[in-house]
Amino acid sequence: MTETVSSLDTLIATVARLRAPGGCAWDADQSHESLVQYLVEESHELVEAIESGSRDDLLEELGDVLYQVLFHSDLAKNTAGEDFDIQDVAAHMNAKMIGRHPHVFGDLRLDTASDVSAAWDGFKAQEKPERTSVLDGIPLGMPALALADKVLGRAEKIGLIEPEAAFPLPIDSEDQLGPLLLAIVSTARAKGLDAERALRSALRGLQGEIRQAEASMSPNSVRAADVDAFDAGIIGLARD
């Protein structure tokens, strides 16, 4: 009986062939570090395909991101001290997802998406007990806006700020938000200011407040707001 080779197995073999002796000199010369720019670029192209592309665009861009994963895995397979391949990556991810979904693969009952979200941090904490701050695990190289969303979310988790205490602006949709953000960047540019750097600077202050709040919390406390009050770098306009 002839065993059917999947398209994924064929692509894995193609990557290996390209990087093997006698293959592509450029592919063989790459490293994890040299490929970072392509991973970032392909990820952004995938986001664009999701947000505004066609079915064919999505298919192509998913393939480009998958190729990056396979390329890095083949590099690791042939790099001393790393010695893992795509099968190890898949096995690790499978175990991780099973561990984070005890309500699917175990006896825990979580009936709604909100229930899962509320329990998610606990699952991750059990998996990574070495993390001592809600900020641990956030990649600081993220674009400033995405990083701001992450850090603000962590500040909310410990009660440092409340979601409803946000800067009072008349915004009800992304159609309203987009032009406002663009106007802020335009104003910054006209005045010779760097909007990305300014937001990162504000975020460093907020991260400092989060760590200060965590240090002030007693072992049995779950909210920084129970210990002290912070403005979290958000100054609200006077409300009517």
C-alpha positions as CSV (number, residue, x, y, z in Angstrom):
1,M,0.0,0.0,0.0
2,T,1.4,3.4,-1.0
3,E,1.6,5.9,1.7
4,T,0.2,9.3,0.8
5,V,2.6,12.2,1.3
6,S,0.9,15.3,2.5
7,S,1.5,18.8,1.0
8,L,2.9,19.9,4.3
9,D,5.5,17.0,4.3
10,T,6.4,17.9,0.7
11,L,7.0,21.6,1.7
12,I,9.1,20.5,4.7
13,A,11.2,18.4,2.2
14,T,11.5,21.4,-0.1
15,V,12.8,23.6,2.6
16,A,15.4,21.0,3.6
17,R,16.5,20.5,0.0
18,L,16.9,24.3,-0.5
19,R,19.1,24.5,2.6
20,A,21.1,21.3,2.0
21,P,24.5,21.1,0.3
22,G,24.0,21.6,-3.4
23,G,20.8,23.6,-2.8
24,C,20.3,27.4,-2.7
25,A,23.4,29.3,-1.5
26,W,21.3,32.1,-0.1
27,D,19.0,29.8,1.9
28,A,22.0,28.0,3.3
29,D,23.6,31.2,4.4
30,Q,20.7,32.4,6.5
31,S,20.4,32.5,10.3
32,H,17.5,33.0,12.7
33,E,18.7,36.6,13.1
34,S,19.0,37.4,9.4
35,L,15.4,36.1,8.8
36,V,13.7,38.3,11.4
37,Q,13.0,41.1,8.9
38,Y,11.2,38.6,6.6
39,L,9.2,37.2,9.4
40,V,8.0,40.7,10.4
41,E,7.3,41.6,6.8
42,E,5.4,38.4,6.1
43,S,3.4,38.8,9.3
44,H,2.3,42.3,8.3
45,E,1.3,41.1,4.9
46,L,-0.8,38.4,6.5
47,V,-2.5,41.0,8.7
48,E,-3.2,43.1,5.6
49,A,-4.7,40.0,3.8
50,I,-6.9,39.3,6.8
51,E,-8.2,42.9,7.0
52,S,-8.6,43.8,3.4
53,G,-7.5,40.9,1.1
54,S,-9.2,38.2,-0.9
55,R,-9.4,34.5,-0.2
56,D,-6.4,34.0,-2.5
57,D,-4.4,36.7,-0.7
58,L,-5.1,35.0,2.7
59,L,-4.1,31.6,1.3
60,E,-0.8,33.0,-0.1
61,E,0.1,35.0,3.0
62,L,-0.6,32.1,5.4
63,G,1.7,30.1,3.3
64,D,4.5,32.7,3.5
65,V,4.2,32.8,7.3
66,L,4.2,29.0,7.4
67,Y,7.3,28.9,5.3
68,Q,9.1,31.2,7.8
69,V,8.2,28.7,10.6
70,L,9.5,25.8,8.6
71,F,12.7,27.6,7.6
72,H,13.5,28.5,11.2
73,S,12.7,24.9,12.2
74,D,15.1,23.5,9.6
75,L,17.8,25.9,10.8
76,A,17.3,24.7,14.4
77,K,17.5,21.1,13.2
78,N,20.9,21.7,11.7
79,T,22.3,24.1,14.4
80,A,24.4,22.6,17.2
81,G,22.8,23.3,20.6
82,E,19.3,23.7,19.2
83,D,18.7,20.3,17.6
84,F,14.9,20.4,17.2
85,D,12.8,20.2,14.1
86,I,9.2,21.1,13.0
87,Q,7.9,17.9,14.6
88,D,9.3,19.0,18.0
89,V,7.7,22.4,17.5
90,A,4.4,20.9,16.7
91,A,4.6,18.5,19.7
92,H,5.5,21.3,22.1
93,M,2.6,23.4,20.8
94,N,0.2,20.6,21.0
95,A,1.1,19.9,24.6
96,K,0.9,23.6,25.4
97,M,-2.6,23.9,23.9
98,I,-3.9,20.8,25.7
99,G,-2.5,22.2,29.0
100,R,-4.2,25.6,28.4
101,H,-7.6,24.0,27.7
102,P,-8.4,21.8,30.7
103,H,-12.1,22.6,30.0
104,V,-11.8,20.8,26.7
105,F,-9.3,18.0,27.4
106,G,-10.0,17.7,31.2
107,D,-12.8,17.9,33.7
108,L,-12.9,21.7,34.2
109,R,-16.1,23.3,33.1
110,L,-16.0,26.7,31.4
111,D,-19.1,27.4,29.4
112,T,-18.5,30.8,27.9
113,A,-15.7,32.7,26.2
114,S,-15.8,35.1,29.2
115,D,-15.2,32.2,31.6
116,V,-12.2,31.1,29.5
117,S,-10.8,34.6,29.4
118,A,-11.1,34.9,33.2
119,A,-9.3,31.6,33.7
120,W,-6.6,32.0,31.0
121,D,-4.1,33.9,33.2
122,G,-4.2,31.1,35.7
123,F,-3.5,28.5,33.1
124,K,-0.5,30.5,31.9
125,A,0.8,31.1,35.4
126,Q,0.8,27.3,36.1
127,E,2.8,26.9,32.9
128,K,5.3,29.6,33.6
129,P,5.7,29.9,37.4
130,E,9.0,31.9,36.9
131,R,7.0,34.9,35.8
132,T,6.5,37.3,38.8
133,S,5.0,40.4,37.0
134,V,1.9,40.9,34.8
135,L,4.3,42.5,32.4
136,D,6.4,39.4,32.0
137,G,6.0,37.9,28.6
138,I,5.1,41.1,26.7
139,P,7.5,41.6,23.8
140,L,8.7,45.2,24.1
141,G,9.6,45.3,20.5
142,M,5.9,45.5,19.5
143,P,4.7,48.6,17.7
144,A,3.9,51.3,20.3
145,L,0.1,51.2,19.7
146,A,-0.1,47.4,20.1
147,L,2.2,47.6,23.1
148,A,0.1,50.2,24.7
149,D,-3.0,48.0,24.4
150,K,-1.1,45.1,26.0
151,V,0.3,47.2,28.9
152,L,-3.0,48.9,29.6
153,G,-4.7,45.5,29.7
154,R,-2.2,44.3,32.3
155,A,-2.7,47.5,34.3
156,E,-6.4,46.8,34.4
157,K,-5.8,43.2,35.5
158,I,-4.2,44.3,38.8
159,G,-6.7,47.1,39.3
160,L,-4.2,49.9,38.6
161,I,-6.7,51.5,36.2
162,E,-10.3,50.9,35.4
163,P,-11.5,50.4,31.8
164,E,-14.3,53.0,32.3
165,A,-11.7,55.6,33.6
166,A,-10.2,56.1,30.2
167,F,-9.5,59.5,28.7
168,P,-13.0,60.9,27.8
169,L,-13.2,61.3,24.0
170,P,-16.3,61.1,21.8
171,I,-15.3,57.9,20.1
172,D,-17.7,55.1,19.3
173,S,-16.1,53.3,16.4
174,E,-12.8,52.6,14.6
175,D,-14.0,54.8,11.8
176,Q,-13.9,57.7,14.3
177,L,-10.8,56.6,16.0
178,G,-8.6,56.2,12.9
179,P,-8.8,59.9,11.8
180,L,-8.1,61.0,15.3
181,L,-5.0,58.9,15.6
182,L,-3.9,60.1,12.2
183,A,-4.4,63.7,13.3
184,I,-2.3,63.2,16.4
185,V,0.5,61.8,14.3
186,S,0.2,64.6,11.8
187,T,0.4,67.2,14.6
188,A,3.4,65.5,16.1
189,R,5.1,65.4,12.7
190,A,4.4,69.1,12.0
191,K,6.0,70.0,15.4
192,G,9.0,67.8,14.8
193,L,7.9,65.2,17.4
194,D,8.2,61.4,17.2
195,A,4.8,60.0,18.0
196,E,6.2,56.4,18.3
197,R,8.9,57.5,20.7
198,A,6.6,59.7,22.7
199,L,4.1,56.8,23.3
200,R,7.0,54.4,24.2
201,S,8.2,56.9,26.7
202,A,4.7,57.2,28.3
203,L,4.5,53.4,28.4
204,R,7.8,53.1,30.2
205,G,6.3,55.4,32.9
206,L,3.2,53.2,33.0
207,Q,5.2,50.0,33.3
208,G,7.1,51.6,36.2
209,E,3.9,52.3,38.0
210,I,2.7,48.7,37.4
211,R,5.9,47.3,38.9
212,Q,5.6,49.8,41.8
213,A,2.1,48.7,42.4
214,E,3.0,45.1,42.3
215,A,5.8,45.7,44.8
216,S,3.3,47.4,47.2
217,M,0.8,44.6,47.0
218,S,0.7,42.1,49.9
219,P,0.9,38.4,49.0
220,N,-2.9,38.1,49.5
221,S,-3.8,41.2,47.6
222,V,-5.1,40.9,44.1
223,R,-5.6,44.5,43.2
224,A,-3.1,47.4,43.3
225,A,-6.1,49.8,43.8
226,D,-6.6,48.2,47.2
227,V,-3.1,49.4,48.3
228,D,-2.5,52.7,46.7
229,A,-3.8,55.1,44.1
230,F,-2.0,55.8,40.8
231,D,-3.0,57.8,37.8
232,A,-1.3,55.3,35.4
233,G,-0.1,58.1,33.2
234,I,-3.7,58.9,32.0
235,I,-4.9,62.4,32.8
236,G,-8.6,62.7,32.3
237,L,-10.3,65.9,31.1
238,A,-12.8,67.5,33.4
239,R,-16.1,65.8,33.0
240,D,-19.4,67.6,32.9
